Amino acid sequence: MSATSRPTRGKSRNPGSQSALRHLNQQRIIETLMAGPATQAELSRQTGLSTATVSNIVKIMQESGLASTEPTTSSGRRALNVRLNSNGAVAVGIDFGRRHLRVVLASMSYRVLAEGSVELPLGHQAKEGISAAVQLLSRLLAESGVERDALVGAGVGIPGPIDRRTSTVAQGAILPEWVGINILDHLEETLGMPVFLDNDANLGALSEVTWGQHGSVANLLFIKIGSGIGSGLIINGAPYYGTVGITGEIGHATIHELGLICRCGNRGCLETIASTTTMIELLSRGSNEQLTPADIVARALARDPATLRVIDDAGLAVGRALGNVANLINPEVIVVGGPLAELGDLLLDPIRRGLMRHAVPVVGESTALTVSSLGDRAEALGATALVFTNAKFSRP
């Protein structure tokens, strides 16, 4: 799996060098240990590396603090059990939203060490959002006791399409103030560490197969319903990025050809019908009250008729769009995320009706539909998984 990241500074790594080979072998061992502790003999069998190679790399990892060992018994024989240290390498996950910022610190054993969130002003500039991320990260490091030199990289989610050729936010993001800016350059220079950039919905999908309940699923679609609507795809066990990285823009699927004009310039896009922004506009008519997605959830749970109708209409539209995608890629699971996910079946039922109406029957019947169990942490957790998949863990 690849990620948008700036090329390594300084002397380039020789792909055929011993250090490069050792690095690749170490990555194989790390990926195996992410599933849990294992003996050196088990690591040799699972990675295909010789026992001598495994022993040497484990020693290097132990000296650098990435791993620890302890005596054990395997098949009646003495063995050395190897486990990743929870504080040996730490990833930063940053999720930028239209109005929010969330930062998570996580260990390689997939344990959250610290997390926090703050509100961002509507229409904030990229520089303002990045500055807030730096401040929140510094606070979390101080509160958790995690040393800055334990950080191996930062994964960052942006609510909009990212052109992977240029690392810029493309037209169509719900943060128009960020469009055209090379966010990767700004983040790496400000944070002082490797940064891996992705669309927030892609990170939501990644979180479901790493942190979530769908680790064994090879074909998964994650749809985030929020101020905008986007989706992330896991195809054949890996995130799918297409040609330039702009995939999953399901929010701009045309639902009504004569509908409202969308911010993308087209008419009748799914976002004009089913985004939380549209729901808030519909439910706020004739009132000066400033509603939030949390208010939509509260009203729906209280069985407010107007709110239930808005959710039903939105769900049917989402289901229609998902039906077309399901016909194309035949996912095993569709996971619904975003601030409305806690509605559960109140949201899933109309989506399921729309899906079954527009998908080929066998596709609709064989596609599981569920809400994310990760809540509003999904994108930030996916960002840490992006780091663990792509960062180089070798230490000086």
Stockholm file with secondary structure:
# STOCKHOLM 1.0

chainA/1-396         MSATSRPTRGKSRNPGSQSALRHLNQQRIIETLMAGPATQAELSRQTGLSTATVSNIVKIMQESGLASTEPTTSSGRRALNVRLNSNGAVAVGIDFGRRHLRVVLASMSYRVLAEGSVELPLGHQAKEGISAAVQLLSRLLAESGVERDALVGAGVGIPGPIDRRTSTVAQGAILPEWVGINILDHLEETLGMPVFLDNDANLGALSEVTWGQHGSVANLLFIKIGSGIGSGLIINGAPYYGTVGITGEIGHATIHELGLICRCGNRGCLETIASTTTMIELLSRGSNEQLTPADIVARALARDPATLRVIDDAGLAVGRALGNVANLINPEVIVVGGPLAELGDLLLDPIRRGLMRHAVPVVGESTALTVSSLGDRAEALGATALVFTNAKFSRP
#=GR chainA/1-396 SS CCCBCCCCCSSCCCTTSHHHHHHHHHHHHHHHHTTCCEEHHHHHHHHCCCHHHHHHHHHHHHHHTSEEEEEEEETTEEEEEEEECTTTSEEEEEEECSSEEEEEEEETTSCEEEEEEEECCTTCCHHHHHHHHHHHHHHHHHHHTCCGGGEEEEEEEESSCEETTTTEECTTCSCGGGBTCBHHHHHHHHHCSCEEEEEHHHHHHHHHHHTSSCTTCSSEEEEEESSSEEEEEEETTEECCTTTSCCCCGGGSBSCTTSCBCTTSCBSBTHHHHSHHHHHHHHTTTCCCCCCHHHHHHHHHTTCHHHHHHHHHHHHHHHHHHHHHHHHHCCSEEEEESTTGGGTHHHHHHHHHHHHHHSCHHHHHHCEEEECSSGGGHHHHHHHHHHHHHCCCCCC
#=GC SS_cons         CCCBCCCCCSSCCCTTSHHHHHHHHHHHHHHHHTTCCEEHHHHHHHHCCCHHHHHHHHHHHHHHTSEEEEEEEETTEEEEEEEECTTTSEEEEEEECSSEEEEEEEETTSCEEEEEEEECCTTCCHHHHHHHHHHHHHHHHHHHTCCGGGEEEEEEEESSCEETTTTEECTTCSCGGGBTCBHHHHHHHHHCSCEEEEEHHHHHHHHHHHTSSCTTCSSEEEEEESSSEEEEEEETTEECCTTTSCCCCGGGSBSCTTSCBCTTSCBSBTHHHHSHHHHHHHHTTTCCCCCCHHHHHHHHHTTCHHHHHHHHHHHHHHHHHHHHHHHHHCCSEEEEESTTGGGTHHHHHHHHHHHHHHSCHHHHHHCEEEECSSGGGHHHHHHHHHHHHHCCCCCC
//
